[in-house]
């Protein structure tokens, strides 16, 4: 909960902050007392062993920043839809170099009954609520939410990448491209000839190539491929050639340095600094084992691995709302709530 107020990511800062349903108060100065209150509430539930925290991120389209009344209504409507209206919440809005977004941390333990409430089928709830709020507040509508043919096709294509992340607990190349999707789209939107587009993509150490009837992104270090249209339909061959003309390959390969690179990384990026991760990637066994396999093997004999295992499971539970055994990583993207992700 402290990180919502801290906004520690590079280029990010706290914009607004408030507390909901906390007797401690409703402002930033009340945060420490509110955290103690929330933990005391959670301590009153001794029956449930699940993580009592639920983290929701509501991300908005570029240049879109609703006023305070709208933001508080969005927070309340999501709380109502999830059945958490009466629950304690920590809310902070952050600004950064890409998109304005709002973090909502829910306490799943009710402050009076002390019963745990875990939202059921929250993915669908979040999608439908986002659509309602888009219309209610005149926010930018995300056109790709419905089950149209292209989105269903992309869903199938991305399933292998999500399964890989679920089994390894490591970020896939598809996940890396999704993480930088907004930046890749901005490069496309401000480029003109093919040469400018290729130059921009180099910043993320990827290149665009023609493959079959479409385009793929290729990681320059590992050679891993991902369909460009899976990242966004604006990057499909049809859309790109409508703007730039017939495809022209990059003719200056290797002459520019990237600022970001796809690398081996745990799904919870904070764990990249954990001693267990450093030990795994620094040893010979780490080259053969996935992060998940390493933790499961070492947790019984090593306290640091055991701690990392619990942290990773908690993170996966928060972003999925599912038990770790059933986790498939997913980001709910609503261009108006331009990525509602947990």
Buried (B, 14 or more C-beta within 10 A) or exposed (E): BEBBBEBEEEEBEBBBBBBBBBEBBBEBEBBEBBBEBBEEBBEEBEEBEEBBBBBBBBBBBBEBBBEEEBBBBBBEBBBEBBBBBBBBBBBBBBBBEBBBBBBBBBBBBBBEEBEBBBBEEBBEBBBEBBBEBBEEBEBBBBEBBEEEEEEEEBEEBBEEBBEBBBEBBBBBBBBBBBBBBBBBBBBBEEBEEBBBBBBBBBBBBBBBBEEEEBBBBBBBEEEBBBBBBBBBBBBBBEBBEEEBEEEEEBEEEEEBEBEEBBEBBBBBEEBBEBEBBBBBBEEEEBEEBBBBBBBBEBBEEBEBBBBBBEBBBBBBBBBBBBEBEEBBBBBBBBBBBBBBBB
